[in-house]
Amino acid sequence: MPEESKKPVIEIDNLKVHFHVREGIVKAVDGVSLSLMPGEVLGVVGESGSGKSITVRALMQLLPKSGKIADGRILFNGDAGKVTDIAKLDRQSREMRALRGGRIGMIFQEPMTALSPVHTIGHQVMTPILLHSQGGKREAGKRAREVLDMVRLPRIDEMMRSYPHQLSGGMRQRAMIAIALACRPQVLIADEPTTALDVTTEAQILDLLKELKAELGMSIIFITHNFGVVADIADRVSVMYLGNVVETGRTEDIFYDPQHPYTKALLNSIPRLGAAKQHRLNTIPGMIPDPFNLPGGCVFHPRCGLASHEDCRRIYPPITRIDDQRTARCHVVAEAIKARNLETGSAV
């Protein structure tokens, strides 16, 4: 593999996003680091409020007015080898607008709120093509029809004239995907694109995204709270809790050999087929801390059954490298890796 292809397409380093509200400062994203490799699907999972959507909205410079990137880098490695730090760009700058919708596409969570109710599907698919290419309306219309066909929507001419309220939920989501893919982006961000869909339509959308990834060779960041979806589509997984990534690894390692206590607790709380009818679902004890009164040390330690280590309550855990593909942010994991390395005589 050439050296160029080994470089991440997206590299987020120590990203911090703060919201200034009346009660104080909310650290919605507090030191997130993750990378997206060429041609891979990175699944980002976690409970509601963990910072998943805010992380990708910062990547797209689509934060609400009260939200600001306080620190960190968001490096985008373009096709021509140009590296752009998105965190330093103004959201209205020409360079950012060229990336947003051009090199980086995004599928939003709820099509009915993301799509314009007063414009036809054809108009909405053509708009990014006209913004990011030199062609006229005829070329944009031709390209829009090609993209609508690519996402397997029927009766293309009728679809071009249709409005969002005339489509089913699955068809609206396909239209959203068509808009995101209109300019053949290098990176596609999917922010919980199947949440409001029934399981049959969800499976069809996931199959479609896998086909399009293979066909277009793009990289995908897939945001979800559903581990079943992650197992189906992701190559690697980053698990987030309270504004940070607590574990990253290959999908099979996350499922069959989780290291962080939070990852283990999430997987343990998934209902199992064939379990006894009277079996109570496992839950994660405690509550997510108040964002204005975060605990010291590891933010998960009040809910963690392994937090007997004094450092858990005093020191924010650094990232520990488990192997060449896996990292975790946990004192207990760090101690286990240190003991293993001492036993085997390998370098930390």
DAMO-V682502 format. One record per residue. N is the residue number from 1. PSI is psi in degrees with one decimal (999 if undefined). Layout:
n->N psi->PSI
n->N psi->PSI
This chain:
n->1 psi->129.8
n->2 psi->151.3
n->3 psi->-35.4
n->4 psi->-40.6
n->5 psi->-13.8
n->6 psi->-13.4
n->7 psi->139.8
n->8 psi->145.6
n->9 psi->-42.0
n->10 psi->133.4
n->11 psi->110.2
n->12 psi->125.0
n->13 psi->112.2
n->14 psi->44.1
n->15 psi->132.1
n->16 psi->126.1
n->17 psi->121.3
n->18 psi->142.6
n->19 psi->123.8
n->20 psi->106.9
n->21 psi->175.1
n->22 psi->-38.1
n->23 psi->-14.7
n->24 psi->-148.9
n->25 psi->127.3
n->26 psi->120.8
n->27 psi->80.7
n->28 psi->-36.6
n->29 psi->123.8
n->30 psi->66.3
n->31 psi->36.0
n->32 psi->133.4
n->33 psi->124.9
n->34 psi->163.3
n->35 psi->152.2
n->36 psi->120.1
n->37 psi->159.1
n->38 psi->130.3
n->39 psi->6.7
n->40 psi->162.1
n->41 psi->117.0
n->42 psi->116.6
n->43 psi->133.0
n->44 psi->116.0
n->45 psi->161.6
n->46 psi->166.9
n->47 psi->164.4
n->48 psi->135.1
n->49 psi->4.6
n->50 psi->-13.0
n->51 psi->9.4
n->52 psi->-55.4
n->53 psi->-35.9
n->54 psi->-36.4
n->55 psi->-47.4
n->56 psi->-28.0
n->57 psi->-32.5
n->58 psi->-38.4
n->59 psi->-35.6
n->60 psi->1.2
n->61 psi->48.7
n->62 psi->31.3
n->63 psi->149.7
n->64 psi->163.1
n->65 psi->-30.2
n->66 psi->-9.9
n->67 psi->136.0
n->68 psi->143.6
n->69 psi->110.9
n->70 psi->-26.8
n->71 psi->166.1
n->72 psi->174.2
n->73 psi->147.7
n->74 psi->95.8
n->75 psi->126.5
n->76 psi->119.0
n->77 psi->102.9
n->78 psi->172.5
n->79 psi->-35.8
n->80 psi->9.7
n->81 psi->1.7
n->82 psi->131.3
n->83 psi->124.3
n->84 psi->129.4
n->85 psi->98.5
n->86 psi->-30.6
n->87 psi->-22.8
n->88 psi->-6.8
n->89 psi->144.5
n->90 psi->139.9
n->91 psi->-24.9
n->92 psi->4.5
n->93 psi->155.9
n->94 psi->-39.4
n->95 psi->-40.4
n->96 psi->-40.2
n->97 psi->-29.4
n->98 psi->-35.3
n->99 psi->-46.0
n->100 psi->113.3
n->101 psi->-17.0
n->102 psi->-76.0
n->103 psi->-24.7
n->104 psi->118.2
n->105 psi->157.7
n->106 psi->132.7
n->107 psi->121.5
n->108 psi->164.4
n->109 psi->-43.1
n->110 psi->104.8
n->111 psi->-34.8
n->112 psi->-25.9
n->113 psi->-24.1
n->114 psi->-32.2
n->115 psi->146.0
n->116 psi->127.0
n->117 psi->-13.5
n->118 psi->5.0
n->119 psi->146.8
n->120 psi->161.1
n->121 psi->-42.0
n->122 psi->-44.7
n->123 psi->-42.2
n->124 psi->-30.6
n->125 psi->-35.4
n->126 psi->-29.0
n->127 psi->-52.6
n->128 psi->-30.6
n->129 psi->-43.5
n->130 psi->-33.6
n->131 psi->-33.9
n->132 psi->4.1
n->133 psi->168.5
n->134 psi->-8.0
n->135 psi->171.0
n->136 psi->-166.4
n->137 psi->-34.3
n->138 psi->-46.1
n->139 psi->-38.5
n->140 psi->-39.7
n->141 psi->-41.3
n->142 psi->-45.0
n->143 psi->-39.0
n->144 psi->-41.8
n->145 psi->-38.9
n->146 psi->-41.8
n->147 psi->-39.9
n->148 psi->-36.3
n->149 psi->-36.4
n->150 psi->-35.3
n->151 psi->15.2
n->152 psi->37.4
n->153 psi->139.3
n->154 psi->166.2
n->155 psi->68.5
n->156 psi->-45.0
n->157 psi->-42.2
n->158 psi->-38.3
n->159 psi->-38.4
n->160 psi->-31.0
n->161 psi->-6.5
n->162 psi->156.8
n->163 psi->155.2
n->164 psi->-39.1
n->165 psi->-13.5
n->166 psi->-4.1
n->167 psi->157.1
n->168 psi->169.5
n->169 psi->-43.7
n->170 psi->-38.5
n->171 psi->-37.2
n->172 psi->-40.1
n->173 psi->-38.4
n->174 psi->-37.7
n->175 psi->-39.7
n->176 psi->-41.4
n->177 psi->-40.0
n->178 psi->-42.6
n->179 psi->-43.7
n->180 psi->-31.2
n->181 psi->1.1
n->182 psi->-34.9
n->183 psi->19.1
n->184 psi->65.6
n->185 psi->156.0
n->186 psi->-32.4
n->187 psi->135.3
n->188 psi->128.4
n->189 psi->123.3
n->190 psi->106.8
n->191 psi->94.6
n->192 psi->57.9
n->193 psi->-9.1
n->194 psi->9.0
n->195 psi->-43.9
n->196 psi->9.6
n->197 psi->153.8
n->198 psi->164.9
n->199 psi->-33.7
n->200 psi->-46.8
n->201 psi->-37.7
n->202 psi->-46.3
n->203 psi->-38.8
n->204 psi->-41.0
n->205 psi->-40.8
n->206 psi->-42.7
n->207 psi->-39.8
n->208 psi->-45.4
n->209 psi->-38.7
n->210 psi->-41.5
n->211 psi->-43.7
n->212 psi->-37.4
n->213 psi->-45.6
n->214 psi->-38.8
n->215 psi->-40.4
n->216 psi->-13.1
n->217 psi->27.1
n->218 psi->167.5
n->219 psi->147.7
n->220 psi->132.9
n->221 psi->117.4
n->222 psi->110.8
n->223 psi->130.0
n->224 psi->163.0
n->225 psi->5.4
n->226 psi->111.2
n->227 psi->-26.5
n->228 psi->-41.0
n->229 psi->-42.3
n->230 psi->-45.3
n->231 psi->-30.9
n->232 psi->-34.3
n->233 psi->-25.6
n->234 psi->144.6
n->235 psi->-41.2
n->236 psi->161.0
n->237 psi->136.1
n->238 psi->125.1
n->239 psi->126.1
n->240 psi->144.9
n->241 psi->123.5
n->242 psi->50.7
n->243 psi->8.8
n->244 psi->159.2
n->245 psi->119.5
n->246 psi->-22.3
n->247 psi->140.8
n->248 psi->137.7
n->249 psi->176.7
n->250 psi->148.2
n->251 psi->-44.5
n->252 psi->-34.1
n->253 psi->-40.6
n->254 psi->-40.4
n->255 psi->-40.4
n->256 psi->-14.3
n->257 psi->57.1
n->258 psi->146.1
n->259 psi->-42.4
n->260 psi->138.9
n->261 psi->-32.9
n->262 psi->-41.9
n->263 psi->-44.5
n->264 psi->-42.1
n->265 psi->-40.2
n->266 psi->-48.0
n->267 psi->-34.1
n->268 psi->-20.1
n->269 psi->-1.5
n->270 psi->129.6
n->271 psi->141.5
n->272 psi->133.0
n->273 psi->137.1
n->274 psi->-2.5
n->275 psi->154.6
n->276 psi->142.7
n->277 psi->-33.5
n->278 psi->1.0
n->279 psi->125.3
n->280 psi->142.6
n->281 psi->139.6
n->282 psi->141.1
n->283 psi->161.0
n->284 psi->121.8
n->285 psi->156.0
n->286 psi->-171.7
n->287 psi->157.9
n->288 psi->130.7
n->289 psi->156.8
n->290 psi->125.2
n->291 psi->-18.3
n->292 psi->-4.3
n->293 psi->63.9
n->294 psi->144.4
n->295 psi->155.5
n->296 psi->165.8
n->297 psi->-138.8
n->298 psi->127.1
n->299 psi->-16.4
n->300 psi->-8.0
n->301 psi->-30.5
n->302 psi->-19.2
n->303 psi->2.0
n->304 psi->128.7
n->305 psi->-9.4
n->306 psi->5.1
n->307 psi->57.4
n->308 psi->-15.8
n->309 psi->132.0
n->310 psi->-34.7
n->311 psi->-26.9
n->312 psi->-33.4
n->313 psi->-12.2
n->314 psi->-38.4
n->315 psi->131.1
n->316 psi->123.6
n->317 psi->136.2
n->318 psi->170.8
n->319 psi->129.0
n->320 psi->128.4
n->321 psi->118.2
n->322 psi->-46.4
n->323 psi->-167.1
n->324 psi->-11.9
n->325 psi->-9.6
n->326 psi->140.4
n->327 psi->155.9
n->328 psi->152.5
n->329 psi->86.7
n->330 psi->131.3
n->331 psi->-38.2
n->332 psi->-43.2
n->333 psi->-42.5
n->334 psi->-42.3
n->335 psi->-40.3
n->336 psi->-41.7
n->337 psi->-39.2
n->338 psi->-43.7
n->339 psi->-40.0
n->340 psi->-41.6
n->341 psi->-36.5
n->342 psi->-37.5
n->343 psi->-38.7
n->344 psi->-13.8
n->345 psi->13.9
n->346 psi->163.6
n->347 psi->148.4
n->348 psi->999
